[in-house]
Amino acid sequence: MKFYAGIGSRKTPLELKDTIYELAQLLHNKNYILRSGGADGADLYFQDGSGDLNEIYIPWKGFNGSTSELYECSDEAMEVAKKYHPNWGRLSQAARKLMARNCYQVLGADLKTPVEFIVCWTPNGGIMGGTGQALRIAKDYGIPVYNLQKPEALQQVKNHVNQVRLI
């Protein structure tokens, strides 16, 4: 099984919606399973294009109207989230659950099955918010990140997928 995380800021530009949808469809057609978080913006754009090949991790039941059943945040996920968040002590319980949810997006339900790569969009290509949490984990695990804020990222994702297919 092949996994990728399709995530990003709730402020992902609407102009990218079709591009992200088409990319998610391409990855679906290559049997990649999306991991995402059900938030507005990039998460939903990826989810819409992923068909039935997705794992949508949400911080609590019904988050953002999601019907996903992947909403339990284990103590282990909270510990992983704490390890990667620079201001854990200042977060509310809800924010902690959001950060733990991001761990699942990158590492899977067992927190031991990392995605092959991450495709995201962040303002100015920065590491911030919930997406930033996922990107800090990715960096530690050596997971490639393709940030669609950079014009070359879309082609880099396609190149990555085509190279993997040839191996």
N, C-alpha and C positions, 0 to 999 in steps of 0.2 A: 504494500500500500504506500502511496505517495501523498504527502501532506504539504500544504503551504498555508501560511497565514496571510489573509487579506484583511488589512486593518488600516486605521488612520483616523485623522481628526474629524470631529463632527463638522468642522468648517471646510471639508474637502470641497473644492469648487464644483458646482453643478455641471460645468463644462466638461468635467472628467467622468461624469456618470456613464455615458455611452462607452467611453474607452475602457473603464474598469469593468463594465458589464461584459463587453466583448472579450476582454482578457480572461475574465472568470469563465466564460463559455469555452474559450480555447483550452484553458486548463482542465475544465470538466471533460472536454472531448479527449484529453490525454490522460484521463482517469486520475487527476489530482483531486484530493479531498481538501476542501476549504476548511480552515479553522478561523472563526471570527467571533465577534462579540455582540452583535445585534444593536449596536449604537447607530444613530443617524450618521449620514455621510458615507464615508468609504466602506464601513462595515456592511451597511445595507446594500450599497452598490455591488459589492462582491457577492453578497448573499443572493441577490436577485439573479445574477448570472451563473451561479454555481449549480443550478438545478437541484438534484437530490443528493449531490455529493458534498455534504457539508456537516460540520460539527459546530454548532453555535453555542458558545459558552456565555452564559449570562450570570450576573452577580446575584440575582434573586428571581424567584418565579414571577413571570409576567413583565420583566424588565422591558421597557420601551414597546410594550404590546407583543413581545415575542411569545411564541408557544413552545419554545425549546424546553426540553426536560433536563438540560445540562446546566443546572443552577446551584448545585451544592458546592460550597467552598470548604474543603477539608482543612484541618489544622495544618497538614503538610503544605497545602497550597498557600496558606497564610504565612507560614515560615519562609517559603521560597519568596513570596512577595516582599516580606520584611527584609530579606537579604538584599534585594535589588532596589528597594526604594530609598532615596536619600533622606527623606523626612518622614519616616513611618510613624513616629511618635506624634506627629501633628495631624495625622489623618483621622477622619471620623470612621466609625464602623462601616458605614456605607462605602466610603472611599477605599477602605481596606478590602472590602469584597470586590470592588471594581478592579483593584490591583491584582488580587488573587485570580480573578477571572482571566486577566491577561497572561498569567503564568500558564494556564491551561491552553490558551491559544497557541503558545509557542511550544509547550512541552507535552501536550496531550492530557487525556484524562488521568493517566497513570503518572504524570509528571516525569516520564522517562522516555518518551517517544517524540523527540524534537522534529519540528517541521524541516523540510529540505531547504526552504527559503521563505523570506517574508517580502510581500509587496505591500507598500503603504503610501500614504501621502501625509506629510506634516508641513505646517507653515514654515517657510524658509528652509525646508529640509532639516529642521531641528529635532532634537530629542526632548520631547515634552509630553506631559499628560500621560494618559493610559498607554498610548502608543509608545511613548518614551520608555515606559516600564518594559514593554515587550522588546524594544530595541536594546535595552541594557542586557536583558537575558540573552538575546541573540548574539550580542558581541561576546559575551562570556563563553557561549557555546560554539562560536565560530560559524554562525549561520549567516549566509549572505542576505543582505537587505537591499531591496530595490525600491528607492523612494521616488514615486512618480512626480514629485516636485521638480526633479531633474529631468530635462528633456530626453536624455539618453537611456533612462531607466526602463522604459517600455521595451526597447529593442534588447536591452541586457537580459530582461526576463525571458524573452522569446529565445535568445541565444542559449541561455541556461537550460531551458526545457529541451531544446533541440539537441544540445550536447549530451544531456543525460539519456535521451532516447537512443542515441547511437552507441552508448556504452553497453 
